[in-house]
Amino acid sequence: MHIAVCDDSAFDRELIVELLHIYFAQKPFQYKLAQYNSGINLVCDVEDGCWFDIIFLDIYMNGLLGIDAAHKLRALGFDGAIIFLTASADFAVDSSDVAAAGYLLKPHSFDKLCRCMDRVLQDFDICTYQVQQRMRIVRVPYTEITFIESSNSKCILHRSDGSCYVVYKKLGKIEAELSDSRFLRCHQSYLVNMDFIAQADRQFHLTTGESVLIRQRDLKSIRQAYLDYVQPQANPKPIP
């Protein structure tokens, strides 16, 4: 999860960051925080391809008011949550124009931040992989990822509905980001979702009709890893 905190007050910005660290200490989410002291810089980064799930945005800032920054973000196609920060409720009505997810008054209260975050995250599925496609983010559920293959300097994520997404990351990085037992690195160039494996011989044959290569020098151990996954309680005999 990527979160931006935009406030021209360094004190308020650092306070929100610290409260978020405390909040996430008890949550199952992995997250990254980015700080901005200017709405202009935030808008420019989003325009250049940066993406966030949640943006904390101070309304009263020098250069570009937060409410104006929010309008620009929505115009760029940003569909994440915007939570406004301010010392005054004067813009509470205006915030509805940009579908604000929350409105936190200063001085900041940890309890109010927790309630706001709980509300924002209640529909957030942690078992999704986020793929950037131009100016939008596609959230692909783990249950719909069939396999991911490395292709030169990029990877191709295959989805159960037949669609594919190009991801400009190394396969090892994607594997670490997924960090889920259903995904097996079966080859230097392939990461497979074992829930879609229909048959295992010298390749994995998927329920979608596709096949995924298995690293031949580790064929026995990789097939055994798959068998251990599908029959965790059966204590199966080793594959000959």
Secondary structure, DSSP 8 states (H G I E B T S, - for coil): -EEEEE-S-HHHHHHHHHHHHHHHTTSS---EEEEES-HHHHHHHHHTT---SEEEEESS-SSS-HHHHHHHHHHTT--SEEEEEES--TTTTGGGGGT-SEEEESS--HHHHHHHHHHHHTT--SSEEEEEETTEEEEEEGGGEEEEEEETTEEEEEETTS-EEEE-S-HHHHHHHH--TTEEEEETTEEEEGGGEEEESSEEEETTS-EEE--GGGHHHHHHHHHHHH-TTS------
